[in-house]
Amino acid sequence: MSREQGADQAAAEPDTAAPDTAAPDAAAPDSAEQAAAQHAAVQRAAAEQAQQESGDLLRSVPLPRDDGGESESLTTVLVAFGANILIAVAKTAAAVLTGSASLVAEAAHSWADSGNEIFLLMANRRSRQPPDREHPMGHGREAYVWSLFAALGLFVAGAVVSVSQGVNELLHPESASNFVIGYIVLAVSFVLEGVSFLQSVRQAKPEAASMHRDLIDHVLATSDPTLRAVFFEDSAALVGVLLAAGGLGLHQLTGSPIPDALGSILIGVLLGAVAIVLINRNRRFLVGQEADPRVRAAAIRALLAAPEVARVTYLRLEVVGPRMIFVTGDVDLTGDDPEPRLAVRLRALEAKISASPAVVGAVLSLSAPDEPTLEA
């Protein structure tokens, strides 16, 4: 080889070696990005597969199922609204014709109930709005806001007006007349109120049986404020009609308006008591009401029965609307998977919990080693 040929070959070697040293540096970022993208794709696929394969993990838990409950609640409110409008008109006419203080109180009661049904219709409609970005748990608590307005209306327009009318009658007594008209209107009112009351009972009975409660306990504890409002308002209305009939009858027998005035005051006290109960129940659900302890215990048992769960250290089932539960908890998973895999398994477990129709969402975290285990 000549000196010129060797020089030419030596000069050519750096040119051929340069691509070999530069190629790894250029390919390294692409390789890292591809690996990250592939890892993310695997995680998404695992989560999607877990979601598809997940069943209702809480199917054995006595959660409040819908099963047409929302449409049944709407029917209950509509029946009550129609009955109260007819009753309010009839009682108003009878109060004008008879001059009875008890009938005036009952007319105010029925008009208050009619107005309250509008609030309950709003509660039923607005609480059904689907979750959005600003309300990931939905709008279920709106039901308690509008039902609270209805309870306040019952207190002001029903209780206060009735007591005021009775006190005014005691201070300025007036004789009543046309008693027969009053009796007929009260009898018709009792029948119509009874129809509305039976509709609320018809809705509440199957729900109470599914939750293993008696009727009254279920109506007090139910997460459906419209059912509770109609049930208690109609119950008060039936008792109020009997009180009005008693006051009117004693007025006719004795000729004194005092029994009639006392009947009006008793109706007001009754409505006030019912309003306070409804206000308190709605307040408790607004500030955060946890599910029945029996439901929580059953949920803990269901989680511990899952093969991927080693123990449960925290669990809260919060009522966020009518027949709507949000689940938060801390669990320890079986195995010793790396952190990315644990995240995928937690998401899959959340999906199984959220498969329940009553669960609007679930957020789980890993338990700390020193946290005590919950016992069902």
Secondary structure, 3 states (H helix, E strand, C coil): CCHHHHHHHHHHHHHHHHHHHHHHHHHHHHHHHHHHHHHHHHHHHHHHHHHHHCCCCCCCCCCCCCCCHHHHHHHHHHHHHHHHHHHHHHHHHHHHHHCCHHHHHHHHHHHHHHHHHHHHHHHHHHCCCCCCCCCCCCCCCHHHHHHHHHHHHHHHHHHHHHHHHHHHHHHCCCCCCCHHHHHHHHHHHHHHHHHHHHHHHHHHHHHHHHCCCCHHHHHHHCCCHHHHHHHHHHHHHHHHHHHHHHHHHHHHHHCCCHHHHHHHHHHHHHHHHHHHHHHHHHHHHHHHEECCHHHHHHHHHHHHHCCCEEEEEEEEEEEEECCEEEEEEEEEECCCCCHHHHHHHHHHHHHHHHCCCCEEEEEEEECCCCCCCCCC
